[in-house]
Amino acid sequence: MTDLVRTGLSLEQELLDRFDEAIAKRGYENRSEAVRDLIREHLVSDEIDQNRVVAGSLTFIYDHHRPNLTERLVEIQHDAHTQVLAATHVHLDHHNCLEVIIMKG
């Protein structure tokens, strides 16, 4: 992460209380983390509104012994074929696989 810069916000108490409740439900450890995510979300939304290409990756680990899970994951990727550019599958151990799906949209 680059250097952090401190800034301040002025909010009505009720708005701040509601914000604190919302970020607690989502598991944020502090307000700064939540505000950074909101800013990023807004900027990505802005890029989408300007019809710019947005790319990202979805990375997850799963137990490949779970019934039908692999088939469901492949089906979901096929259904989203216009957004899915590539996927990489790695066997971490006997039970766990890591999947990285590269997407654009």
Order of alpha helices (4+ residues) and beta strands (2+ residues): alpha-alpha-beta-alpha-beta-beta
